[in-house]
Amino acid sequence: MITIIAAIAKNNALGKDNDLIWYLPADLKRFKNITSGHHILMGRNTFESIGKPLPNRTTIIISRNDKYLKEGCLTTNSLEKAIELAKEDQEIYIIGGAQIYKYAMENKLVDALDITLVHHEFEADVFFPEIDLKIWKEVSREDFKADEKNKFDYSFVSYRKVN
């Protein structure tokens, strides 16, 4: 199973200036719980925004620069090669960024979308691709109200590819 995992705003905003726009501890906790013990695939910019390999996960960085290497990470020059490197894992997660998400969805490389939908619009410079409901079926949703730790209403929404 190959899953895209992302937090997106109502206007599909993902980030700005190579950083997250909002801070939702519940989303970060969920991301850690879901991806721990698995391969996480990401573009170079996403890796650099994180700054280091995440604990208890195998980090695979996709970069056009064949000389790009980071200690504790695997590096390759295509999403297909990254998936091949992770093929022994039953649950592979694509964690960003926007170009990688778009490529994965356009080329039908993913089986599922695991989305944290932040119920707010933000100014951004990168956006998540439109989720085409002819291709993706919502299979679960949990809605949450803002609280003292999480400043915005949000939902955890899972989609599966329609066969």
C-alpha positions, 0 to 999 in steps of 0.5 A, spaced: 500 500 500 502 506 497 499 512 501 500 520 500 499 523 507 499 530 507 495 536 511 492 541 507 488 547 508 481 548 505 484 552 499 489 546 498 494 550 501 500 546 503 506 551 505 509 557 504 517 559 504 518 551 504 515 551 511 508 549 514 503 554 515 500 552 521 501 548 527 497 542 529 500 538 534 494 533 533 496 532 526 503 531 528 502 526 533 497 522 528 503 523 522 508 520 527 503 514 529 502 512 522 508 513 519 513 510 524 516 503 522 515 505 515 519 508 509 517 515 508 518 518 501 519 525 500 522 530 495 529 534 497 525 541 499 521 537 504 527 533 507 530 540 507 524 543 511 524 537 516 532 538 516 533 531 519 531 523 518 525 522 522 526 517 528 524 510 527 522 511 519 526 509 513 527 516 509 528 516 502 529 523 498 528 524 491 532 529 488 535 530 481 542 531 483 545 525 483 550 527 488 545 529 494 546 525 500 544 526 507 547 521 512 541 516 515 537 517 508 537 513 502 537 518 496 534 516 489 532 520 482 525 518 481 519 516 485 519 510 482 526 508 484 524 510 491 518 506 491 522 500 489 527 501 494 521 501 499 518 495 496 519 490 502 515 495 506 507 493 506 505 501 508 509 506 504 508 513 505 509 519 500 510 525 505 511 531 500 512 536 497 507 538 492 511 536 486 511 529 488 504 529 490 502 531 483 506 526 480 504 520 484 497 522 483 497 523 475 501 517 474 497 513 479 502 510 483 498 511 490 493 507 493 490 511 498 490 519 501 491 520 508 489 527 509 488 532 515 484 537 512 485 544 516 478 548 515 481 554 514 484 558 508 491 560 508 496 564 503 501 559 500 506 558 495 505 550 494 498 547 493 496 540 494 493 537 487 485 537 487 482 530 489 478 528 484 472 524 487 471 520 480 478 517 482 478 517 490 472 515 494 472 518 502 472 512 506 473 515 513 473 522 516 474 524 523 472 531 525 475 536 530 474 543 533 479 547 535 482 547 542 487 550 546 493 546 543 490 546 535 488 553 533 483 551 527 478 546 526 480 540 522 478 533 520 482 526 518 480 524 512 482 517 508 481 516 501 481 510 497 482 509 489 476 507 486 477 501 482 
